[in-house]
Amino acid sequence: MEQEGLRGNVSQILGRDSQFRTSEILNYEQRLQIEFFLGLVMQFLNVTALVANSLNIAVFVKLGFKEPSNVSLLALSICDLTATVMSVWTYICSVPAFKALELPFNPDTITILTGLGPWGFVIRCGAWVTVYISFERCLCILMPLKVKQWITSRTTVIIVSIIAVLTLGPMITLFVRWETVWILSPQTNRTTLELVVVNKPGLALLETVMHYMVGLMSVFLAFIFIVVCTVFLVVHLKRSSEWRKAAISGTATEASDTSKVSSKKPMLTKEERLVKMVVSIAAVFIVCFTPTAVYHLCQAFVPGFSLFGRHRNLVSVLYMPTSILQSLSASVNIFIYYSMGTRFRNAFRQLLLLDNKH
């Protein structure tokens, strides 16, 4: 009887009950068809992200950690790589051919603890690392002399570690709210590892509080911080560009050979190149993270809009595009680093033996 009760719980988790299979907006069969095609797109981006972030980590390690920016960008690459691995595992667990294997566990439920659940926390960690990267650049513009004394590689390691603890620490609620049990199936006469909800007083409230504090508030705070910092950095870049043009124009007026001086393209300083890189990283984050923010907003205010609610099939399908955009964000950063970072580009070419002189 106990196992039958547990299996009933698992049935609800999987959405196999008729009330879940016939969503008002999208039914179960339509959901599977859409997820299949979106999954192929996501896995292509995931493979790209795996390769790109592995190279990013190798290059930043090669560059060393004398520059604080290398530490923070390395942390961002680690977050992207970890999230991508979890995304790949979640997709594998959803493939019918994989689920048809005689596995000792139920892929549909186990992935909540090993893939889908932790993925959300790692994404939030990466978001707050991006907040730190953007905010640090803003401080360098406002207080250039003091910030160089305050923000060192050691300081950056401490700050990134604090971010990791605060964003990943609440992940323990997943293991408190859910537990694994071995269940015997009468149909197959096999015992499989399943995931069930722990119904104890206070746990549901704890999960709700953590969902709103970590899942919603942290997401929107990070998003707002990055938008504000990006706007500030863009305004700074525009003013710097106008100042350089004015300076070159004044030099050209005084110079004897005006045509040669005025034809020179204004060169960006090292700090301005780094600001431009951070703006590009933040812009990609804003574009790719906006649907995720809307997704979480719907979870907060639309009744039944959750993985275990009335619109479970629709939620599951809408989750795919947000995951695709997250994979895209993790894939393109390497191109930003390569095109805008001279030291990164040189180290990258040395790592892949693209320069004969090295």
MOQUI-V950478 format. One record per residue. N is the residue number from 1. RES is the residue in one letter. PSI is psi as a letter, one per 30 degrees, with the letter a starting at -180 (none if undefined). NEAR is the number of other ideal C-beta (glycine too) atoms within 12 Angstrom. D_CENTER is the distance of its C-alpha to the mean C-alpha in Angstrom with 2 decimals. Layout:
BEGIN
N,RES,PSI,NEAR,D_CENTER  N,RES,PSI,NEAR,D_CENTER
END
This chain:
BEGIN
1,M,e,7,42.16  2,E,e,13,39.30  3,Q,e,19,37.49  4,E,e,14,38.17  5,G,e,17,36.64  6,L,e,29,33.49  7,R,e,28,33.32  8,G,e,19,33.63  9,N,e,27,30.52  10,V,e,34,28.65  11,S,e,26,30.09  12,Q,e,25,28.52  13,I,e,30,25.09  14,L,f,31,25.35  15,G,h,31,26.73  16,R,f,21,29.95  17,D,l,20,32.25  18,S,e,12,33.88  19,Q,f,20,32.49  20,F,f,29,28.92  21,R,f,22,30.08  22,T,i,21,31.55  23,S,l,27,29.06  24,E,e,17,30.68  25,I,e,21,28.36  26,L,k,25,27.21  27,N,l,23,28.91  28,Y,e,25,27.68  29,E,e,15,29.00  30,Q,e,19,27.46  31,R,e,31,24.07  32,L,e,23,24.43  33,Q,e,17,25.54  34,I,e,23,22.69  35,E,e,32,20.06  36,F,e,21,21.87  37,F,e,18,21.62  38,L,e,27,18.04  39,G,e,33,17.22  40,L,e,18,19.01  41,V,e,23,17.03  42,M,e,33,13.67  43,Q,e,29,15.20  44,F,e,20,16.50  45,L,e,34,13.15  46,N,e,35,11.92  47,V,e,22,15.08  48,T,e,28,14.55  49,A,e,40,11.11  50,L,e,29,12.92  51,V,e,22,15.79  52,A,e,31,14.18  53,N,f,37,12.14  54,S,e,25,15.24  55,L,e,29,17.32  56,N,e,40,15.28  57,I,e,30,15.81  58,A,e,23,19.41  59,V,e,31,20.12  60,F,e,36,18.95  61,V,e,19,20.98  62,K,e,22,23.81  63,L,f,28,23.71  64,G,l,16,23.97  65,F,h,22,22.86  66,K,e,14,25.65  67,E,k,24,23.44  68,P,e,33,21.03  69,S,e,40,18.58  70,N,e,32,18.38  71,V,e,32,17.39  72,S,e,40,14.48  73,L,e,43,13.24  74,L,e,34,13.81  75,A,e,39,11.76  76,L,e,46,8.70  77,S,e,41,9.69  78,I,e,30,10.24  79,C,e,42,6.88  80,D,e,47,5.69  81,L,e,34,9.06  82,T,e,33,9.12  83,A,e,40,6.39  84,T,e,41,8.36  85,V,e,27,11.53  86,M,e,37,11.04  87,S,e,43,10.40  88,V,e,33,13.54  89,W,e,28,15.44  90,T,e,38,14.89  91,Y,e,36,16.22  92,I,e,27,19.06  93,C,f,31,20.07  94,S,f,34,20.49  95,V,k,23,22.73  96,P,e,17,26.34  97,A,e,12,27.88  98,F,e,22,25.81  99,K,f,22,26.68  100,A,f,10,30.29  101,L,l,16,30.63  102,E,i,14,32.55  103,L,l,23,29.64  104,P,g,15,30.33  105,F,l,27,27.44  106,N,j,36,26.21  107,P,e,32,22.92  108,D,e,33,22.29  109,T,e,39,22.29  110,I,e,34,21.37  111,T,f,34,17.87  112,I,e,35,17.28  113,L,f,34,17.64  114,T,f,29,16.40  115,G,d,31,13.51  116,L,e,37,12.54  117,G,e,34,13.11  118,P,e,30,11.41  119,W,e,39,8.23  120,G,e,39,7.97  121,F,e,37,8.89  122,V,e,34,6.62  123,I,e,46,3.52  124,R,e,40,6.54  125,C,e,38,7.59  126,G,e,48,5.30  127,A,e,44,6.36  128,W,f,38,9.76  129,V,e,45,10.03  130,T,e,45,9.69  131,V,e,41,12.30  132,Y,e,42,14.43  133,I,e,47,14.45  134,S,e,42,15.55  135,F,e,31,17.94  136,E,e,38,19.46  137,R,e,40,20.39  138,C,e,30,21.98  139,L,e,28,23.99  140,C,f,30,25.12  141,I,e,28,26.59  142,L,e,16,28.22  143,M,i,15,29.52  144,P,e,19,29.41  145,L,e,12,32.03  146,K,e,12,30.99  147,V,e,21,27.27  148,K,f,18,28.16  149,Q,e,13,30.13  150,W,e,18,27.59  151,I,j,30,24.33  152,T,l,21,24.95  153,S,e,24,23.00  154,R,e,15,24.11  155,T,e,22,23.07  156,T,e,31,19.55  157,V,e,21,19.34  158,I,e,20,20.65  159,I,e,28,18.32  160,V,e,38,15.14  161,S,e,22,16.83  162,I,e,19,17.57  163,I,e,33,14.02  164,A,e,27,13.15  165,V,e,17,16.27  166,L,e,25,15.80  167,T,e,36,12.31  168,L,f,32,12.87  169,G,e,20,16.61  170,P,f,30,16.75  171,M,f,32,15.46  172,I,f,19,19.15  173,T,f,29,20.03  174,L,e,34,18.88  175,F,f,20,21.57  176,V,e,21,24.06  177,R,f,30,23.80  178,W,l,31,23.84  179,E,l,24,26.14  180,T,k,24,27.13  181,V,l,25,30.69  182,W,k,21,32.89  183,I,k,29,34.47  184,L,k,18,37.41  185,S,k,19,37.40  186,P,f,11,41.00  187,Q,e,9,40.28  188,T,f,13,39.10  189,N,h,9,40.70  190,R,k,18,37.56  191,T,k,18,35.57  192,T,l,29,31.79  193,L,k,26,29.09  194,E,l,35,27.76  195,L,k,37,25.50  196,V,l,30,27.22  197,V,k,27,26.76  198,V,j,22,28.55  199,N,i,15,30.82  200,K,k,14,31.93  201,P,k,8,32.84  202,G,f,14,30.16  203,L,e,20,27.17  204,A,e,17,26.50  205,L,e,15,26.74  206,L,e,21,24.43  207,E,e,28,21.78  208,T,e,19,22.31  209,V,e,18,22.19  210,M,e,28,18.94  211,H,e,27,17.42  212,Y,e,21,18.55  213,M,e,22,18.00  214,V,e,34,14.59  215,G,e,34,13.26  216,L,e,27,14.80  217,M,e,22,16.18  218,S,e,32,13.33  219,V,e,38,10.99  220,F,e,27,13.90  221,L,e,23,15.04  222,A,e,38,11.92  223,F,e,34,12.07  224,I,e,22,15.81  225,F,e,29,15.79  226,I,e,39,13.75  227,V,e,27,16.06  228,V,e,20,19.11  229,C,e,35,18.40  230,T,e,34,17.72  231,V,e,20,20.98  232,F,e,26,22.81  233,L,e,36,21.79  234,V,e,26,22.75  235,V,e,18,26.07  236,H,e,29,26.66  237,L,e,30,26.18  238,K,e,18,28.53  239,R,e,17,31.11  240,S,e,25,30.99  241,S,e,22,31.52  242,E,e,15,34.44  243,W,e,17,35.93  244,R,e,21,35.90  245,K,e,18,37.50  246,A,e,15,40.11  247,A,e,19,40.85  248,I,e,23,41.28  249,S,e,18,43.41  250,G,e,15,45.61  251,T,e,19,46.01  252,A,e,20,46.94  253,T,e,14,49.63  254,E,f,13,51.26  255,A,l,16,50.95  256,S,e,10,53.82  257,D,i,13,51.70  258,T,e,16,49.49  259,S,e,10,48.20  260,K,e,12,46.75  261,V,e,19,45.01  262,S,f,19,43.60  263,S,f,12,42.23  264,K,k,18,39.97  265,K,k,11,36.28  266,P,k,22,34.81  267,M,k,13,32.85  268,L,k,19,29.65  269,T,l,16,29.81  270,K,e,17,27.36  271,E,e,23,25.89  272,E,e,26,25.65  273,R,e,26,23.89  274,L,e,35,21.27  275,V,e,37,20.97  276,K,e,29,20.70  277,M,e,37,17.89  278,V,e,44,15.93  279,V,e,35,16.82  280,S,e,33,15.58  281,I,e,46,12.10  282,A,e,41,12.09  283,A,e,28,13.69  284,V,e,31,11.19  285,F,e,42,8.45  286,I,e,31,11.25  287,V,e,22,12.29  288,C,f,34,9.21  289,F,f,38,8.20  290,T,e,25,11.93  291,P,e,25,12.49  292,T,e,39,10.05  293,A,e,33,12.10  294,V,e,22,15.21  295,Y,e,34,14.42  296,H,e,35,14.32  297,L,e,21,17.36  298,C,e,23,19.20  299,Q,e,31,18.62  300,A,e,21,20.25  301,F,f,14,23.19  302,V,j,19,23.97  303,P,k,12,26.17  304,G,g,21,25.30  305,F,i,27,21.82  306,S,l,29,20.07  307,L,f,31,19.70  308,F,g,28,23.13  309,G,a,23,24.80  310,R,e,23,27.20  311,H,h,29,24.65  312,R,e,33,22.71  313,N,e,36,23.05  314,L,e,32,21.85  315,V,e,31,18.79  316,S,e,37,18.01  317,V,e,32,18.49  318,L,f,32,16.48  319,Y,e,38,13.48  320,M,e,36,13.69  321,P,e,27,13.30  322,T,e,33,10.16  323,S,e,41,8.78  324,I,e,33,10.58  325,L,e,33,9.13  326,Q,e,42,5.46  327,S,e,41,7.61  328,L,e,31,9.64  329,S,e,44,7.43  330,A,f,48,6.91  331,S,e,36,10.62  332,V,f,28,12.26  333,N,e,45,11.70  334,I,e,37,14.52  335,F,e,25,16.83  336,I,e,32,16.35  337,Y,e,38,17.17  338,Y,e,26,20.05  339,S,f,18,21.60  340,M,f,26,21.53  341,G,j,33,21.83  342,T,e,18,25.33  343,R,e,26,24.98  344,F,e,34,21.76  345,R,e,24,23.60  346,N,e,20,26.69  347,A,e,27,25.02  348,F,e,29,23.12  349,R,e,21,26.48  350,Q,e,19,28.22  351,L,e,23,25.81  352,L,g,17,26.42  353,L,h,10,30.10  354,L,f,14,30.09  355,D,j,13,32.49  356,N,e,7,35.98  357,K,f,8,37.05  358,H,none,13,34.60
END
